[in-house]
Amino acid sequence: MSLEPDKNVKIRLPAGDPLPAMVEEVDETSITVALLLKPHLTLSNFQDRSATVEYADSKGLHQLRCTVVRDEPGDRLILTREPEDVVQRRDFFRVEAFAPLRIVTREAPPRTLETSSHDVSGGGMLIADPIEIPAETELDIQITVGPGAPVCAVGRVIRNTGDKRTAVRIIDMANGDRQALLRYITERQRAALRVAAGRS
């Protein structure tokens, strides 16, 4: 599915949170969108400034770099678009997700941590880490993403962020577990898009 009229998107304007919007018109050089929430500033303040249009389809999460041409009545924006977009492949979607985790460190002696994620992607996660596991430590991870057995992975600590959070890269995972994790990520992404568009 490509960018087309009536498609729900997110607009990132300078110095603000992303706003849900709907595409009204689109061609090779321009996009007209109607915002579904009020922006933090009057839209005329964004004229000639950069913006990003984000949308998801079967290829992944697209990010179109644009420039605001002008605003129109009804919280509408006319944008010029660059010819190429950036695609974040499905297996690298990063979604906010509170997923229960059981972690056992591969060190002597091993430590066990019952915790949760802050966000998850197909390549790693940001976890709550009150014990601040050192960088380069390998981990056995069990991720609860729904009913049934947890998803299992081997991870490696990349860094501690300084606020009791730790970035972990997935370095090994069975194919069935990876597919289960990707399904979970996709479901979370779709749910976030529905919420942003005001749908249940």
Steps between C-alpha positions, in 0.01 A plus 500: 500500500645835399422852613153585372193713586320408826812333638577565866849638559703683763648845445817603681531877518798683651520504882183300557358153544379310189139579410249260342372615162315379192619537143255695282701534179834363387711500183868465413594843636246600767278374780194660659421376850229581754621490860287297742636679808583865560872580467700667776540819293295680236560319171615815322812489723618191313501648150824419312612269779583130483249229592485122481204287394500149646281210388506122506437245228607143421860611440541666837487845651556778244632846578452768234703817538292804410489879518190691615377723217202655677208429729134508402170518695399189692848427639630400158858510378638506147840329487758453228661159513845373419504225235637229730388374836673305772356156575549333835459131421241305696758306699649826626175670606556644845182526704430608854411180683476388862593135454591293808855364482702237684873553452788278609849642453771285346760587762648331807297481708191563284238749614126478437284808443122512473430824316326648193573675172447868421511440126566205270617445144599195297863583572493591868326675786529760772441342840447614857825403674529589871826302535669667198640195323843588355551560127596192293331260746315224317149416618247221469166675457141379529245750364130462577312629195168325553347174621709190475872446537723809509720595206867417561806687377867555572592866542802717567499821703594797281493777758342629820312825441561635852136492610473133596433406141717278285516452123526136393571361152358161402788287371332161466140383475323195361294570190167410667574732792601780263175466305300514824686815605444664160128422518488665842684807370269527200191475722637774727576721200150458360344570840705820531388615157136431587530701821670787316216505248235502774380147434460231765 
